[in-house]
Amino acid sequence: MTHTPAEWAQMVSLAVALYASASVPFFVLVDADLADFDPRPAVRHTHQLAVHVGHDLAWITASAQHELAPVAVPVRHAAYGAREVARDTAALLVLLTTSPKGTLR
């Protein structure tokens, strides 16, 4: 049985693909130096990036606190004042609606 031109093309394509996949490691590593596989520069770069991100986050947090402090103080004082008014109102209601012990009604 003879092979068709399409089958020959498939076999040639398969042979080229196998040769290429087998030769990729050679062509990648042919000019490689031992320093190319040293992880320390990447680790150093990652550490520097993390430090810069940490500094940026600290700066953003400090800036937000600085910007929000003038707003937060009056809100806190208003909440404190509202709490005091609510407590005083509750105490007044208790005094006005109950009778002391020992008194007759």
Secondary structure in CASP SS format (residue, H / E / C, confidence):
PFRMAT SS
TARGET T0000
AUTHOR 0000-0000-0000
METHOD secondary structure of the structure
MODEL  1
M C 1.00
T C 1.00
H C 1.00
T C 1.00
P H 1.00
A H 1.00
E H 1.00
W H 1.00
A H 1.00
Q H 1.00
M H 1.00
V H 1.00
S H 1.00
L H 1.00
A H 1.00
V H 1.00
A H 1.00
L H 1.00
Y H 1.00
A H 1.00
S H 1.00
A H 1.00
S H 1.00
V H 1.00
P H 1.00
F H 1.00
F H 1.00
V H 1.00
L H 1.00
V C 1.00
D C 1.00
A C 1.00
D C 1.00
L H 1.00
A H 1.00
D H 1.00
F H 1.00
D C 1.00
P C 1.00
R H 1.00
P H 1.00
A H 1.00
V H 1.00
R H 1.00
H H 1.00
T H 1.00
H H 1.00
Q H 1.00
L H 1.00
A H 1.00
V H 1.00
H H 1.00
V H 1.00
G H 1.00
H H 1.00
D H 1.00
L H 1.00
A H 1.00
W H 1.00
I H 1.00
T H 1.00
A H 1.00
S H 1.00
A H 1.00
Q H 1.00
H H 1.00
E H 1.00
L H 1.00
A H 1.00
P H 1.00
V H 1.00
A H 1.00
V H 1.00
P H 1.00
V H 1.00
R H 1.00
H H 1.00
A H 1.00
A H 1.00
Y H 1.00
G H 1.00
A H 1.00
R H 1.00
E H 1.00
V H 1.00
A H 1.00
R H 1.00
D H 1.00
T H 1.00
A H 1.00
A H 1.00
L H 1.00
L H 1.00
V H 1.00
L H 1.00
L H 1.00
T H 1.00
T C 1.00
S C 1.00
P C 1.00
K C 1.00
G C 1.00
T C 1.00
L C 1.00
R C 1.00
END
